[in-house]
C-alpha cells in the first residue's frame, strides 16, 4: 500500500520561506517511491519579505500559506487541517522560513518558540509514534517537539549546533549526503543546504531521509 506523507512548507524562497530546491526534491523523492503526499502551511503572515536578488527586505506583506501554494501548485491546505491519523509520516524542508515563520529560531536562538499550529501538528506525529523528517535548519525545532536528548543534525556549524543543544538536542555532525536517525523518537534529519554546494549534493541526503522515514512508517 502506498505510504501517505504530509509536508509542511514555510513560504516560497530560501531567505524568507521554504528552500525551494529542498521542497521540490522532497516531493520528487516521495513521488519516485510511489508515496502520496499533501502539502500544508500555516495561514499566517510571513515574518518579512526578502528580495532574493539583493537580499534586501521589502516593504510588503505576504501570507505563508499563499506563498507556499506556489511550490505545491495550489494543492495545499492550512496546517490546522493536518491530522496525524491521516498520514504515515511527516517531512519539513528547510529554508529560513522554518526559522522565521514556523519558529522564531532566527531571532531567538535557543529561546525559540514554535508557531502554535505547527507545534501542535508536529507533536501529534511524535505522540503517535509516526516518523518525522527535518532538513536544513528545520531541526532547530526538534528539542521543543521531542524533548531532552533527541538526536538531530544541522551539519557541522558549531554555533548553530550549540544553540540546538541548549534546547535539549544532542547534535550529531553529519555529511551533506547522509542522515542522522533517532530510532527512539523516529526522527530523521539531514543537513541539505546547511552544507550543500549543489542541488545534487542536497538531493543525496534528502533521498536517504525519505527512504528512512518510509521504511519506518
C-alpha positions in Angstrom: 0.0 0.0 0.0 1.3 3.5 -0.9 2.5 5.5 2.1 0.9 8.9 2.7 3.2 11.7 3.8 2.4 15.2 5.0 4.8 18.0 4.1 4.8 21.3 6.0 6.1 24.3 4.0 7.0 27.7 5.3 6.6 30.0 2.3 8.4 30.2 -1.0 12.1 31.2 -1.2 15.2 30.3 0.8 15.6 33.7 2.6 12.0 34.2 3.9 10.2 30.8 3.3 10.8 27.2 2.2 14.1 26.4 0.4 12.5 25.7 -3.0 15.1 23.1 -4.1 14.7 21.2 -0.8 10.9 21.3 -1.1 10.8 20.1 -4.7 13.4 17.4 -4.1 11.3 16.1 -1.2 8.2 15.9 -3.3 10.1 14.3 -6.2 11.7 11.8 -3.9 8.3 10.8 -2.4 6.7 10.5 -5.8 9.5 8.4 -7.2 9.0 6.0 -4.3 5.3 5.9 -5.1 4.3 7.6 -1.8 1.5 10.1 -2.0 1.9 13.5 -0.3 -0.2 16.5 0.8 1.4 19.9 1.4 0.4 22.1 4.4 1.5 25.5 5.7 0.4 27.9 8.4 -2.1 30.5 7.4 -0.2 33.4 8.8 1.8 36.5 7.6 5.5 35.9 6.8 7.9 37.5 9.3 9.1 39.6 6.4 9.7 39.6 2.6 13.2 39.4 1.2 14.2 40.4 -2.3 16.1 37.3 -3.4 18.2 39.2 -5.9 19.5 41.8 -3.5 18.9 40.3 -0.1 17.1 43.5 1.0 13.9 43.5 3.0 10.9 44.6 1.0 8.1 46.9 2.3 5.3 44.5 1.7 3.4 41.6 3.5 2.9 38.1 2.2 1.0 35.1 3.6 2.9 31.9 4.3 0.1 29.6 3.0 -0.4 31.6 -0.2 3.3 31.7 -1.0 3.8 28.0 -0.2 1.0 27.3 -2.7 3.4 28.3 -5.4 5.5 25.3 -4.7 2.6 22.9 -4.2 0.9 24.1 -7.5 -2.1 25.2 -5.5 -2.6 21.8 -3.8 -2.1 22.9 -0.2 -4.1 23.1 3.0 -3.8 25.1 6.2 -1.7 23.3 8.8 -4.7 23.5 11.2 -6.3 20.8 9.0 -3.3 18.4 9.3 -4.2 15.3 11.3 -1.6 12.7 12.1 -4.2 9.9 11.8 -4.5 10.6 8.1 -0.8 10.2 7.3 2.1 7.7 7.8 4.9 10.3 8.1 5.7 14.0 8.2 8.5 16.0 6.5 9.6 19.6 7.0 12.0 21.0 4.4 14.3 23.9 5.4 14.9 27.4 4.3 14.9 30.5 6.6 11.1 30.2 6.7 11.5 27.3 9.1 13.4 29.6 11.4 11.3 32.8 10.8 7.8 31.6 10.1 7.5 28.1 11.6 9.5 29.2 14.6 11.5 32.2 15.7 14.8 30.5 15.9 16.4 33.0 13.6 15.7 35.8 16.1 15.5 34.0 19.5 18.1 31.2 19.1 17.9 28.7 21.9 14.9 30.6 23.4 12.9 29.8 20.3 9.2 29.1 20.3 7.5 27.1 17.6 4.4 28.5 15.8 1.5 27.1 17.7 -0.3 25.4 14.9 2.9 23.9 13.6 3.9 22.7 17.1 0.5 21.0 17.6 0.8 19.3 14.2 4.3 18.0 14.6 3.8 16.9 18.2 0.8 14.9 17.1 3.0 12.8 14.8 5.6 12.4 17.6 3.0 11.3 20.1 1.5 8.9 17.6 5.0 7.3 17.1 5.0 8.2 13.4 8.3 9.2 11.7 9.2 12.8 11.2 11.9 14.1 8.8 13.5 17.5 9.3 16.1 19.0 7.0 18.4 22.0 6.8 17.6 24.4 9.7 14.2 22.8 10.4 15.9 20.5 13.1 16.0 23.7 15.2 12.5 22.8 16.4 13.5 19.2 17.4 14.1 20.0 21.1 10.8 21.8 21.5 8.9 18.9 19.9 10.7 15.8 21.2 12.4 17.0 24.4 15.7 16.4 26.0 18.2 14.1 24.4 16.7 13.9 20.9 19.4 13.2 18.2 19.5 15.6 15.3 21.8 17.4 12.9 22.2 20.7 11.0 25.5 19.5 9.6 28.7 20.9 11.2 28.1 24.6 12.1 29.4 24.8 15.7 27.4 28.0 16.7 24.1 26.7 15.4 24.7 23.3 16.8 25.4 24.9 20.2 22.1 26.7 20.1 20.3 23.5 19.3 22.0 21.7 22.2 20.7 24.4 24.6 17.2 23.4 23.6 17.9 19.8 24.6 19.0 18.4 21.2 22.0 16.1 21.1 23.7 17.3 18.0 25.5 14.9 15.7 27.8 16.2 13.0 26.7 14.8 9.6 27.9 15.0 6.0 25.7 16.6 3.4 24.8 13.3 1.7 24.0 11.5 4.9 21.3 11.4 7.6 21.1 11.2 11.4 18.5 8.8 12.7 17.0 8.8 16.2 15.2 5.4 16.3 13.7 6.0 19.7 11.9 9.2 18.5 11.5 8.1 14.9 13.2 11.4 13.8 15.4 11.6 10.7 17.5 14.7 9.9 19.8 15.8 7.1 21.9 18.9 6.5 20.7 19.7 3.0 21.6 23.3 2.1 23.1 24.0 5.5 26.2 22.5 3.9 25.2 21.5 0.3 27.2 23.2 -2.5 24.9 22.0 -5.3 21.4 20.7 -5.8 22.7 17.2 -6.4 24.5 17.1 -3.0 21.3 18.2 -1.3 19.4 15.5 -3.2 21.5 12.6 -1.9 20.8 13.4 1.7 17.1 14.1 1.1 16.7 10.8 -0.8 18.2 9.0 2.2 15.9 10.8 4.6 12.8 10.0 2.5 13.9 6.3 2.2 14.3 6.0 6.0 11.0 7.7 7.0 9.1 5.5 4.6 10.8 2.4 5.9 9.9 3.5 9.5 6.3 4.2 8.6 
